[in-house]
Amino acid sequence: MKTTTSRRGFMMAGAASLAAPALLRATRAYAATPTLRIGHVSPRTGPLAAFGEADDYVLGAIQKAFAGGIENNGKTWNIEIISKDSQSNPNRAAEVAADLILSDEVDIIVAASTPDTVNPVSDQAEINEIPCITTDCPWQPYFFGRNGVPGVGFQSTYHFFWGLEDWIAATLDMWSKADVGKNVAGMFPNDADGNAFGDAQNGLPPAMTAAGYTITDSGRYQPLSDDFSNQIAAFKAAGCTIVTGNMIAPDFATFWAQAAQQGFAPKIVTVGKALLFPSVIESLGDRGDGLSTEVWWSPSHPYASSLTGASSRELAEGFSAATGRPWTQPIGFKHALFEVAADTIRRAADLEDSAAIVAAIAATNLNTIVGPVDWSNGPINNVTKTPLVAGQWQKDGDAFDLKIVANAAAPEIPTTGELKLL
């Protein structure tokens, strides 16, 4: 493996005070049953905490699956998972990733949940030449948000998820099922996701225009804003009947309450990120009924875990039975992270060589609980895509259910309902 300023190179070449951790790591490599450490970073607290809601359940099930170790080249390796909270803060995500790499000496690091977590963790892994697998972030803010160069890509960091083009296709497929006009309101925050979604060249605006829609982009607002009156006034003046964009849950709740107060009543609202979670929809009461969003994973997805054999429905229902809470979309992708990690560990030519682990990640061709993961088949270096459909929250008795209402891009995922207007 190339060794320059990598974690291993730094620790082997460093002062005597740093020699002990390096020696400890070397010692465990030759133990009768060696241990491989996986670092995990996720937002458990802060505005993105809903993305980490199922972490305890997923990690508990994964640790049971890893209890007997994983075999590699005739030797069984114990697997230790060390999980840390990014606190929904990019700086904190970078800090805990560095701790996992330099202090905990993880061999692989995995992360999920928006560019605020995925990008800083991936950057730390890339700097230190540590194998990294990430998900739950559209690939454009992951790749271009990290200054990736097409045709060059990254050395140690790999990502699986969908892209903006998939979100747009699923959304337009859903909107085509109702005739409510073509005037669209765009809500884009000044963050990595919002800037990618609202990008004038590669985001939603040019795609919506090409599809015959007129989008009113009110400009980038600061996350956790408390007044959207100017945006609402612009949308009313433009006669917008559809709202789209990418927002965090607190911002959408504020916007949606003020829209009601100010008499703005669109017929369709399709917003990424904020409307993914049942807890958010429930908090909106009757105003949550009929809101729509992308669907990356659900109990209806026809995939099963390569690690446990559980179907998507079994995994979702297992979470609800264990916690008393509705399933959430990140459950499948958090589980899939460890499916890919386990598959990599089994196939790596040498688990003591980071380059060999990276090579095994790059060679992945695995059917997971979120669909196929195959980095030989991606839109750009270090990225492979998973399927995406569109869904709408509909009240079913006293509870809300996320119905899949458009699946043109992934017909293997069945629809479970029809689009209704607000």
Secondary structure, 3 states (H helix, E strand, C coil): CCCCCCHHHHHHHCCHHHHHHHHHHHHHHCCCCCEEEEEEEECCCCCCHHHHCCHHHHHHHHHHHCCCCEEECCEEEEEEEEEEECCCCHHHHHHHHHHHHHCCCCCEEEEECCHHHHHHHHHHHHHHCCCEEEECCCHHHHHHHHCCCCCCCCCCEEEECCCHHHHHHHHHHHHCCCCCCCEEEEEEECCHHHHHHCCCCCCHHHHHHHCCCEEEEEEEECCCCCCCHHHHHHHHHCCCCEEEEEECHHHHHHHHHHHHHCCCCCCEEEEEEHHHCHHHHHHCHHHHCCCEEEECCCCCCCCECCCCCCEHHHHHHHHHHHHCCCCCCHHHHHHHHHHHHHHHHHHCCCCCCHHHHHHHHHCCEEEECCEEEECCCCCECCEECCCCEEEEEEEECCEEEEEEEECCCCCCCCCCCCCCCC
